[in-house]
């Protein structure tokens, strides 16, 4: 009996550990300084939500919505894969978005999973109806106290257009000196983003490497293979800062390990030099 009891306890501990690894939400905060940032935006807070993949966090996504609300954002960025092509549940994901739009202005770009469903129009229409700014290779000004920054968004390359061409379209007529925030799903394209006078890029896609190994980092990522370099955190490329979210959900592999679902808060600060 003792052996059976130990086995049952062991199984329960493993199951509990896996549930916590996939349902315990954490917030990661980064403070980014720039002399290009207009003074009016000093202290601006941006919440990034990425790769929901139809995951659920409480009844009608209440835990996720509360976590975002607690961050007190001035803007919310959705950087793709709000749905999963393998278990498409648009209604469940829109429950989260419906909560977000009550907190702050929401901006969205596609990920590869939206493109793969061949239901992009349906997804974008649902987001637009809720009041989300859907970015599709374009730029939208964000104004405050008479000053402006630019929010840029490009589609996922799975749509059939290369990254540089999409940026050329999105940045047409944009000044090199304007402060630009880019929403772009794929982190591995960061060298291209940096060549286009982008100040901060927000990406997801890598799921934190799915399984995170102590002292090593992520195990595997789409587009980067095994032991990928760009799975989480911030990176500096030239004058650009790349912010990569570990995301919230899963796709082909149903379990995250040592890789808690994450929302990101970026706090902007203007410096003199």
Secondary structure as the mmCIF struct_conf table of DSSP 4:
data_model
#
loop_
_struct_conf.conf_type_id
_struct_conf.id
_struct_conf.beg_label_comp_id
_struct_conf.beg_label_asym_id
_struct_conf.beg_label_seq_id
_struct_conf.end_label_comp_id
_struct_conf.end_label_asym_id
_struct_conf.end_label_seq_id
HELX_RH_AL_P HELX_RH_AL_P1 UNK A 2 UNK A 23
STRN STRN1 UNK A 26 UNK A 34
BEND BEND1 UNK A 35 UNK A 37
HELX_RH_3T_P HELX_RH_3T_P1 UNK A 39 UNK A 41
TURN_TY1_P TURN_TY1_P1 UNK A 42 UNK A 43
STRN STRN2 UNK A 45 UNK A 49
TURN_TY1_P TURN_TY1_P2 UNK A 53 UNK A 54
BEND BEND2 UNK A 58 UNK A 58
HELX_RH_3T_P HELX_RH_3T_P2 UNK A 59 UNK A 61
HELX_RH_AL_P HELX_RH_AL_P2 UNK A 62 UNK A 70
TURN_TY1_P TURN_TY1_P3 UNK A 71 UNK A 72
BEND BEND3 UNK A 74 UNK A 74
STRN STRN3 UNK A 75 UNK A 79
BEND BEND4 UNK A 80 UNK A 80
BEND BEND5 UNK A 82 UNK A 83
TURN_TY1_P TURN_TY1_P4 UNK A 85 UNK A 86
BEND BEND6 UNK A 87 UNK A 87
HELX_RH_AL_P HELX_RH_AL_P3 UNK A 90 UNK A 100
TURN_TY1_P TURN_TY1_P5 UNK A 101 UNK A 103
BEND BEND7 UNK A 104 UNK A 104
STRN STRN4 UNK A 105 UNK A 109
HELX_RH_AL_P HELX_RH_AL_P4 UNK A 112 UNK A 117
TURN_TY1_P TURN_TY1_P6 UNK A 118 UNK A 118
HELX_RH_AL_P HELX_RH_AL_P5 UNK A 120 UNK A 130
TURN_TY1_P TURN_TY1_P7 UNK A 131 UNK A 131
STRN STRN5 UNK A 133 UNK A 134
BEND BEND8 UNK A 136 UNK A 137
STRN STRN6 UNK A 138 UNK A 144
TURN_TY1_P TURN_TY1_P8 UNK A 145 UNK A 146
STRN STRN7 UNK A 147 UNK A 153
HELX_RH_3T_P HELX_RH_3T_P3 UNK A 157 UNK A 159
BEND BEND9 UNK A 160 UNK A 160
HELX_RH_AL_P HELX_RH_AL_P6 UNK A 163 UNK A 170
TURN_TY1_P TURN_TY1_P9 UNK A 171 UNK A 173
TURN_TY1_P TURN_TY1_P10 UNK A 176 UNK A 177
BEND BEND10 UNK A 178 UNK A 178
STRN STRN8 UNK A 180 UNK A 186
HELX_RH_3T_P HELX_RH_3T_P4 UNK A 187 UNK A 189
HELX_RH_AL_P HELX_RH_AL_P7 UNK A 190 UNK A 194
TURN_TY1_P TURN_TY1_P11 UNK A 195 UNK A 197
BEND BEND11 UNK A 199 UNK A 199
STRN STRN9 UNK A 200 UNK A 204
BEND BEND12 UNK A 206 UNK A 206
HELX_RH_3T_P HELX_RH_3T_P5 UNK A 207 UNK A 209
BEND BEND13 UNK A 210 UNK A 210
STRN STRN10 UNK A 211 UNK A 211
STRN STRN11 UNK A 212 UNK A 213
TURN_TY1_P TURN_TY1_P12 UNK A 214 UNK A 216
STRN STRN12 UNK A 217 UNK A 218
BEND BEND14 UNK A 219 UNK A 219
STRN STRN13 UNK A 220 UNK A 221
TURN_TY1_P TURN_TY1_P13 UNK A 222 UNK A 224
STRN STRN14 UNK A 225 UNK A 226
TURN_TY1_P TURN_TY1_P14 UNK A 227 UNK A 227
BEND BEND15 UNK A 229 UNK A 229
BEND BEND16 UNK A 231 UNK A 232
STRN STRN15 UNK A 233 UNK A 237
TURN_TY1_P TURN_TY1_P15 UNK A 238 UNK A 239
STRN STRN16 UNK A 240 UNK A 244
BEND BEND17 UNK A 248 UNK A 248
BEND BEND18 UNK A 251 UNK A 253
STRN STRN17 UNK A 257 UNK A 257
BEND BEND19 UNK A 258 UNK A 258
STRN STRN18 UNK A 262 UNK A 270
#
